Amino acid sequence: MANTQITINGYVLPDGWQNENSGNSEWGFAVKNGKQYFIKKLLDPVYPVNPEIMPEELFNERRVLCEQFEAKFNNFYTCINRASHGNLVRVNEFFRDGSRYYLVTDRINGLSLSPEDVSRMDFDKKIMLLKSVAHCFNDLHSAGIVHFDVKPANILLQTSPRGYLTAKLIDFDSGFFRYEVLTPEELGGDLTYFAPETVRAICGEDVHPDEKADIFALGLMFHEYFCGKLPDFDTNEFEYAFDVILNDSTMTIDSANLPEELNELVSSMLDPEPKNRPSAKDIVSKLETIPMPEIKAAPVPTAPSGGTVTGEKVDAWFSSAGDL
């Protein structure tokens, strides 16, 4: 069997690159100085390095665009790192090697749990997961950043020392600052979780999606976490949730499996009008009002400052926030 090992900027990828569920990128697990990392290679943009293969004007133009891209995302990832309390997975390094751009994070092992698996768990574990996810987006949105690719695959689940599920938010490649106005070509994500205004913008309407598009996707995910499925709609007529709304049809919340205290919240998150959806801060506040069973567990040890982000740090953060 051929050796697939690759080395990039000191990061050794024993098994080379993978492209499963990676969109416009390739990824792999790497080791550097004895520590494990996740590394992603962006397939676009491509930094021009050979001026002989294209006209000088085009060569210079592409270099300028790449340098603007690099400056923007250096700032973007710096802002994400500052906003993180351990719940937004930090980007350790963003760099160019040759013609390609790469980003590196710690390798973080998540649980292999689908939303359907989560829906079969106890009420308190599901509520704590929703709180954890809501805190992720409150931190992100408070920093003026829109994720724009909200889906279960981008929420890494871990178990805290007290046995609860905690969330880490990953993959900010589709994200942008709230003040940015993107072109239709720059808008992406997973169609299953698209907000209706995203589709309108892609179709050329004068609409500018913002963090409320994340809230719509979260509404769908919250429903999945509690009910094991998306809200009901006529799948013979519509393929996606945004189709339902854009055609003035209705989705039905599974009230039998979604507790009364969450029914109103999820419905508001799925409001067709972005301005009517709650903010991530509103969602955190609402979830805090839901009573939890008394917890009889030993105190969580205080996590040291700095170092590698761990499940213990996330749990300690929740404790200091009064969630546990």
N, C-alpha and C positions, 0 to 999 in steps of 0.2 A: 504493500500500500504506500502511495506517495506521501512524503512528509508535507503536512499542510501548515507547519509552524511558520508564523510571521512575526516580525519584530518592527514596531513603529515607535520611534521616539523613546526607546527603552522599555516599552510595554511588549511583553512576549505573549502572543496568542498561540497556545499549543495546538488548537484545533482550527485555526484560521477563522475566516469570516462566515457568518450565517446571514440569511436574508428572510427567514420566516417571520411573517407579520411585521415587517420592518419598513414598509413604505419606500420612501426615496432614500434608503440608507442600507448599510450592512452593519452587523454588530458581532461582538464576540466577547469572551471572557479572557482577561489578560492577567499576567503577573509582573510586578515590578518591585524590585528590592524585597522580595518575599511576601508582598501583600497582593491580594486579589482585587481586580477591578473589572468594571464593565466599560467597554469602549465601543463607540459608534463612529462609523465612517460615513460622512455625508456624501451622497452622490451628486449633489448640486448645491452650490455652484462649483465649477471646476476652475481653479486658478490657472491662467495660462502661463506656461513656463518656457515654451519654445516659440520665439517670435518668427521663426521661419515657416510656420505652417499656416499663417494667416496674415492679412494685411496689417501694417503697423497701426493704423487707426483703430481697427477692430481689437487688436491685441491690447492696446493701451486702454481702450474703453472697457474691456472685460476685466482688466486688472483693477481699474478704478471701482467698478461695481463690486468686485470681490473684496477689496479693501474696505468699502463701505459696509458690506455684509459682516466682515470680521469685526469691525469697530462696533457695529450695532449689537452683535450677539455677545461680544465681550462685556458690554454694558448690561445687556439683558440678563446674562447668567450671573453677573455680579449682584444685580438687584434681587434675583431669586435666592441666591445664597444668603443675602442679608435678611430676607423675609422669613427664612426657614428657622423653625424651632426644632429641627430634626424630622419634621413631617414632610417637608419638601426636599426631595433628594438633591443634595448639592452637587454642582458640577465642579469637580476638582481641577480640571484643566480643559481649556478649549484652545486648539492650536492648528496650524497648517503644517503639513509635511508634504513637500512637493506640490502637486496640484490639488490635493484633497484636504478637507477640513475634518477634524476629529474632536470628539468630546469624551471626557472620561469621568466616571463616577465610581464611588465604592461599589463593590459587588454586594448586593443585598438580596438575601434569599427570602422570597415570599412563599406563602402557603398556596398550595394548588386547590383553591376553593372557587367554585363558580358562584354567581349570585343565587342560583338554585340551591347550592349547598348551604349558603349563608341563611337562606330563608327557612331552613329546617332547624336552625339553632334556637336557643332560648331567647325570649323577648329582650332581656337585659343585654345580652351579647350583641344583638342586632342594633339596639339603640346606641350602645357604646360605639359601634362601628360608624353609625350615621353621625354621631358627634365628632368622631375622629376625622371623618371625611369632611364634614362641614368646617372644622377648624383649619384643615389644609387650605380650603378655598377662601376662607376668611383672611388668612395670612397672605395668600397670593393676590387676591383682589384688593386688599388694603394697600398693597405695594403698587397698585395700578396695572397689574398684569392679568391678561386673559389667557387661559390655558388653551382652549379651542380644540382640544382633542380628548374630551372627557368620555371615558369608557372604562369598563371593569378592568381591561388589560393594563390600564395606566394607573391603577390603584393597587399597590402592593400591600397584601394583607400579612400581618404578623400577629403572634400571640404575645400579650404582655405577661409579666410575671404573675399577675393576678388572674390570668386566664381569659382576659378579654381580647377581642380583635382590635388591632390598631391599624391605621392606614398610613402609607407613604405615597405621595404623589410623584409620578415620574413622567418623563418624555414631554419636554416643553418645546419640541421642535416646531410645532404649529402655532406656538404662542406669540403674543405681541403686546405692546404697551397699549393701554386703553385709549390714549390720545391718537394712536396711529389709525389712518384710514387705508385699508388694504384694497388692492385691486381684486376683481373676481378670481383672477388666476392664482392669487396668493391664499385664497381661502381653502381650507382642507378639513380633514377629519373623517370620522366614521359616519356613514349615512344613517345608520341605525339611531344615532344620537344627535343628528343634525337638528338645530332649531329652525323653525320656519323662516325666520328673518335671514338666516344664512343662505338658504336656497333662493330667497328673493334677491339677495345681493349678488349671488352667483349668476342669476338670470339677468342682471343688469339694472335692477331697480336701485333707486337712490336711497339705499338702506345701509347702515354701518353697524354690523354686529359688534357687541361688546361683551362684558362679563355676564350679562343676562343669558347669553347663549350657553355658557357653562351651567347656569342655574337650570335651564331647561333640560340639559343632558343629565344633570344630577337628579332632577325629578323622576326621570325614567329609571335611573339606577336605584334610587331609594325604593321605588315600587318593586324593582327586581329583587332587591335585598330582602324585602319583607314578604313578597308574594311569589317569588321564584319565576316571574315572567314580567313582560311589559304590560302596560294597561291594554285592555281589550279593545280591538277595533276590527272592522270588516277586512280581513286579510284577502278576501277574494277581490276586493276593489282597491285596497291600498297596501303598499309594501312597507312603508315607513311611517313613523309618527308624524313627521312634518307634512306628509301627503294628506293625512287626515285633516289637519288644521288648515292647510292651504285650500282644501276643498270644502271648507265649512262643515265638515262632518264632526263626529264626536268620538273621543276615547272614553272608556268606562273604567273607573278606578275599582279595583277588587276590594270592596269594602269588607268582605267576609274575612279577608286575611290581613288587611291594612287597618291597624287600630284607629279608633275614632280620632285620637289626638294627632295622628299623622295624616289622616284623610284630607283635612283642610290644607295642611302644609303642602303636601305633594300636589294637590289640585292647583294651588297658587303658583307653584314652581313650573307647572305646565301651562300656565295662562298663555293664550295666543299673543297677547301684547307684552313685549319685553318689559315695559315700564311698570306693569302690574305685578311682575314677579318679585318675590322678596330678594333682598341682598343676602350674601353669605353670612353677614353679621346678624341679620334678622333670623336666619335659619338656626344659627348657633343659639341665639336667645330663646327661640321657640323650643328647641330640643332640651334646653336646660330646665324648662318648666315641666317636663314629663317625669313623673315620679319613678324612682328606681328602688328595687329591693334593697334592704339594709345590707351593707357589705361588711362582713366580718373577716378581715384579712390583715396580715401584718403590714406595717407601713412599708412603702417602697423606698429602698435606699436612694439617697441623693446621688444623681449621676455627676461625675466629674465634668468640669468645663472642658471644651475642646475635644480633640480626638475623634475617633470614628463614630458615626451616628449608629446607635444601636436601639433595639427594641426597648431596653431598659430606660434609655434617655427619653424616648417617646412616652413611656408609661409615667416616668417621673414628671414630665411636662404636664400630662393630664392631671396628675395629682396636685400640682401647684396651681392648676387652673380651676380646681374644685370640682372636677368631673367624677372623681372616684371617691 
